[in-house]
Amino acid sequence: MRTPRHPALLAAAALAAVASLAAVPHPAPPGAPPTFAEDVAPILFRNCATCHRPGGIGPFSVLDYDTVKARAEDIREAVSTGAMPPWHAEAPHGTFRNDRRLSDADRRTILAWLDGGAKLGDRAKLPPAPTFAGGWEIGTPDAVLTMAEDFVVPARGTIEYQYFEVPTNFTEDKWVQALEIMPGARQVVHHVLVFARPPAAPAVQPAANAPPAPRPRPVLVFDENNDTVDPPRRDTLHAPPRQLGTLVGTTAPGTNVLRFAEGTALRIRAGSTLVFQMHYTAHGHETRDRTSVGFAFAKEPPAEQVLASQFFNGKLVLPPGKKDVMIPSTLGFNEAVRVHGLFPHTHLRGTRWQYTLEKPDGTSEVILDVPRYDFNWQTYYLFATPLEVPAGARIVSRAWYDNSEGNPDNPDAAAEVRWGDQTWEEMQYTGILYSVNSRRLRPR
């Protein structure tokens, strides 16, 4: 088994992965040469500091001029090739509201600054450095909920999924505007799913001779591939509860903050219990983890309630040695919805993704194209304008895999690979954020 690289160590690997991209021409902007204080610091603070800061996952901080200048050549290659900030979807600027890419103007400014000697300029004109309260990217959370105990991750071996229940003690429903999952030991946390399980509703006795209540028609319709067989649980100290609840948040390598658009929010019911699904990976030495989730609450109830779900293909099979294997999955809609975001997820053999919206009138369009999927930088792609999906439409996801010897990250090219929790196994999984048009809380 190969241990996947951690995002903090990916600078060189990410650059190599995109070295084939054409370098951006960078004639110097008109006027005086750019300086760090006036021209470059605002760009780095805005686009790079969430990762490249003390305590962040980036390998160096962009908040200090001397540190930035010392990494000048790394920055030149990363910016000229587009390797940093990491972004793997093909779409015009403005398609996604969380697009991390630099604008062409910002890239030219940074490269012209490097070409001009990377001068500091007038230190008095430096903008204030961004602050991260207690390490939280979302600012000081309104509520922080933490695992009640440390989990000891062994130095080596396979660790099955572990589940931890955390009561919220919320006395009223909470509308979440932003959430962030903070692993206690990021190097051993492969991913976290957080679910919210509301308290059990009191049983209602039907009236005598009353007909059975009709079952509500589901909004989402999953195809026949949306299932998988759970493998036997080994060494699961904290076994899965009988009910997980509703998916609330996700963190995986490269992403751990989720902000909902203005006028939308996610609801957590009063009295809910959070369930942390923890996937740990041994890192060569015994490590303790105690993961937390932080919530920023909306100032008022939203116009739209965002719901989180997922669809996947649990029947995937990757033949040994095959390079370009496509695995599909389909999600249908019984009602008109607005799709706010999609989160593609595979393991080490995944190479690219594409999502197509097929409408009942026979038309179709590509809504998300990720030609350079990177396991180490996974992203929830959040649409700047939510996708209007009519009733009867469906989203078809297609993921491609490289199970050949030519894949340097392939744990075993001779293996037939099926669905599994561990990184040497595979998944075809998509997270989805959506709202139901008929359930708006306020009219448009």
N, C-alpha and C positions, 0 to 999 in steps of 0.2 A: 504493500500500500504506500502511495505517496501522500505526504502531508500537503494540503493545499497551501499556497503562499498566503501570507497575511497582507491586507491592504497596505500596512505601514511599510512593507518591504518591497512594494511593487513598482517603484519608480522606474528601475531599469527594465524590468519585464514589460511594463506597459509601453515603454518607448519602443522596445523591439517589436512588440506586437503590431504597432501601427507605422513602422518605419517606411512602409511602402506608400503611405499617403504623401501626396505632393506637398512640399513646403509652401507656406504662404509667402508671396512676395511682400517685402516690407520696406518700401521706400520711406525715408524719414518724413514725418508729418511736417507741414510747412511751419516756418517760424523757428523759435529757439529749440535746441535739442531737448527731448523729454528728460525730466529728472524724477528721481524716486519720490521725493517729498510731494511734488505737485501733480505728477501724472501717473506714476506706476503704483504707488501705495494705495490710492483709492481703488484701483482695479483689483489688486491682490486682496485687500481687506474685504472687498465685496464678493469676490468669486472663489477665493482659495482658503480664507482663514478658518472656515468651519472645520476643515481637516488639518490644515497646516498651522497649528498653534500649539503652545505648551499644553500637553495632555491630550492632543488630538491624535488621529490615526496617521497623519502625514509624517514623513521622516524628518522634516525640519519645519521651523516656524517662519511665516512670511511677515510677522509683526515686527521683526528687527532688521534694520537695513544691513548691518554687517553680515548677518546670517544669509540674507537673500543674495548679497553680492558674492559671498563665498560659493553659492550654488548657481552662479550665473550660467555656466554651460549646461547644467542639467535643465535649468529653466528654459534656455534657448531651444534645446532639442524638444522638450515637452510641448512648448507653445507652438513651435514651427510645424510640428507634425500633428498637433491636435490631440496628443496623448493625455494632456492635462488641461483643464479639469476633465475627468473621465466622463464620457458620454458616448453611448453606443447605438442610438437610434438615428435613422436617416429621416429627416423632416426639416422643413424650413424653420428658421428662428420664429418663435411665437406660437408654434404648435403646442408646445408643452410649457406649463407655467413653472416647472422646476428645472428647465433646461440649464445645465451647468456650463455649456460651451461659451467661450469668449466670443464677443463680436469681432468681426474682421478689423474694425477700428482699434479695439483694445489690443488685439494681437499685434497689429502694426506698431502701436505705441510701445509695447513691451520690447519688441525686437529692435526698434529704433533706439530705445534707451540702452539696450545691451550693446548695439553697434557703436553707440556714442561713448562707451566707457563706463556705463552704469553709475552715473554721478548721483550723489545724494541730493544736491540742491540745497535750498534754504530749509534747514531743519524746522524752523518756526512755522513753516507752511504744511508740515505733516498733518493729515487729518487725525482725529482721535482714533486710536486702535479699537476695534470691536471688543466687547467684553462678553464672557460666557459665564454666567452666574453658576458657581459650583460645578462648572464643566458642562452645564446643560445648554445645548444649542437653541432650545425653545425659550430661553430665559428662565427665570425662577418659576418652577411649576406651581400651579395652584394645589396640586396634590401629588405626593410621591408614595407609591406602594411597592414594598420590597419583600422578597422572599424572607420567610421567618427565620431561616437558618442557612448557614453556608453549606454548599455541596462540594465535597472533596472529589476533584477530578484526578484519577490516577495518572501516573507518569506515562503509561502505555496501555494498550488494549482497546477493545471496542466498548464504548459506552452507549447503551440503549437510551432512547428518549426518557427523560425524567420529567415528572409533572409535580408542580407545586401550587397549592391553593392559597390565595391571599384574600381575606375578606376586605371589601372596600369600606364597610360601615357607613356608606352614603345613606343619609336619611331622606334624600330626595333625588329625583332623576337628575343626572348631570349631562350637559351638552359639551362635548369635547371639541375644541377648536384645533388643538394640536396635541400630539403625543410623541414621546421619545422613549425608547427602550435603552437603558444604560446597563450593559453587562458589567458585572463586578470584575471579571477577568477576561477581557476581550479576546485574548489569544487562544482561549480554549472554548469560546462560545461560537459554534458554527452558525446557529440561527436560533431565534426565539419566536414562537407564536404566542400571543396573549389573547385569551378568550374571556368573555364576561358571561357568567351564568347567573341569571336573575333568580330570586327566591321562588320556590314552588308556589304556584297559585293555589288558593284554597279550592277544594273540590266542590263542584256545583251539582246538586242533585236535580236531575231532569224531572219535570212534572209528569204525573201519572199519564200513561198512554201517549206521551209526546213523541213525535217522530225523532229519529236521531238527527242531530245538527249536521248540516252539510259541511264537508271538509273544505276549507278554503283552497282555491285554485292556486298552485304555486306560481310565482312570478318567473323563476328561473327553471329551465328544463335541461337536465343533464343527459348526455347521450350514453350509449351502452358502455363506453370505455371509462366512465367516471366511477370506477371502483378499483379496489386493490385488496389483496389478502394481507392482513396484518401478520408479520412474522412472529414466531414465538418470542416472548419477551425474556431476555436474559439479563440478570443483574440489574433489574429495574427496582431500585430501592423505593422510588416514588412512582407507583403504578398509575396509569391513567384513570381518572374518575369515570364513573358511569356516564356522566354528561359533561361535555366540555363547555357548552354554551356557544355564544356568537363570537366569531372572530372579530377582534378589535384592532390589533396591531401586529406588525411584523418587523423583525430586524434580521438582516443577513449581511454577509460581507459587502461593505460599500453603502449600506443604507440603514438608517435607524430613526429618522425623523419623518413624521407625516403631519403635514399641515393641510387643513381643509379650506377650500375657497370661501371667500366672504359670502355669508348667507347660507352656508351649509355647515353641518356639524354631525357628529356621531353621538348617539345616545347610549349612556350606561344607566340601567335601571337602579333605583334605590334598593339597597340591600344586596346588590350583586356580589358575587365572589369571582375574583379573577383567577384564571388557571394559566400558569406559565408552562408551556411546552418547551423544554430545554433540550437542545441537541449539542452535546459536548464532544470535543475531539481532543484526545490525548496529545500533549505537546512536549513530552520528554521529561517532564518533572511534575511532581504532585502540585496541584494548584487548587486554591479555594475560590469559589465563585458565589456571589450573592447578587443576583440581578434585580434591577428596579425598573419601574415604568413611571414616567412623569406625565401629568396631564395639565394642559392649559385649557381652562373652561371658557366657553363663549360668554359674552357679556349679556346676551339675550337669546331666547329660543330662536333657532334658525328658520328660514323659509323652507328648507329642504333637509330631510334626514338622510344622511349618507349611510348606506349599508355595506358591509364587507362580506365577501364570500370568496369562493375559489372553485375552479374546475380543472380537471386533470385527466390524464390517460394512465390508469393503473395497470393496463395490460401491455405496456410497451415491452418490446423485445429487441435488443440490439445484437445482431449476429457477430461472432468474433471476426476481427480483422476488417470490418466494413467501414468505409470512410464517410459516406454521405447518406445516412439513414434518416428518413423523414418520419416523424410520428405526429399524427393529428389528434385533436380533441375538439369537441363542439359544445357550445352553450347556446340554448334557445331561450326565447322570451315570450311568455304568454301575455304580457302587458307592455305598454310603452314605458321605457325607462330612459334615464340619462346616465351614461357611463362616464365616470369622473377619472378613472385611472386603471391601468393594467400593470401587473407585476409578473414578468416571465421568470421562471426558475427551473434550471436544470443543474446537474452536477458537472464533474470535470470533463465529460465528453460532449457537452452541449456547445454548439458553435454559432447558431443563429436562430432567430425566431421571426415569424411573420403572422400577423392577425388580419383577417379579412371579415368585413361586415357584409353578410348576404341578406338582402331585403326581400320581403315577400313579393315585390313587383318584379323580381328577377335580376335587379341590378346589384352590383357589389363594388366594394372599394377596400383598398388596403388602409387600415386605420393605425397600424403600428408595424414598423419594419426595423428589426434589430439585426443588421447583417454581421456585427462583430460582438456577439454575446461574450461577456467575460464573467466567469464564475466569481471572480474576486471583486467585482464592482457591479453589484446587482441594484437595480433601480425600479422604483415604482414610478412609472411614466404617467404623469398627471396632466390631463388635457387642459389647455388654457380655456377652451370653450368645450363644455361637456358634449359628448356625442349623443345625438338624439336617435334612439333606437326604437323603431316602431314594433308594435305587437306582431308576432309571427316571424320576426327576424332572428338571425342567429350569428354568433361570432365563431369563426373557425380559426383555431390556433394551429400552427405548424411549427414544430421544432426539429432542427437537424442536429445530428450527432456524428462525431468522429471516433469510432472504436478501433481505429487502425494503429499500427506502430508509428505512423507519422505524427500522431498527436503526442507532444511531449508531456502532457499532463495525464495521459491515459494510464490508469493503474495496472491494467492487464489486458493487452490487445487480444489475447487468446481466449478470453472469457466471453461467454454469452451473458449479456447483462439484462437484468430485469429491474422492475420497480423495487426500491429499497430506501431505507432511511439514511444509510451511511454514504459517505462521499464516493466510495468506490463502486457503489450501486448507482442507479439513476432515477430521475423523476422527470415527468412532463407535467408541470404544475403552473397554474396562473392564478394569482390573486386578482380580484376585481372589486372596485368601489363603484357603487351605483345608487341611484335614487329612483323611486317609483313615482311616475307623474301623477297618478291618481291619489297619492298619499301626501301631496304637498301640504305643509302646515300653514302656508300663507299663499294667496294667489299671486301670480306674476304681475 
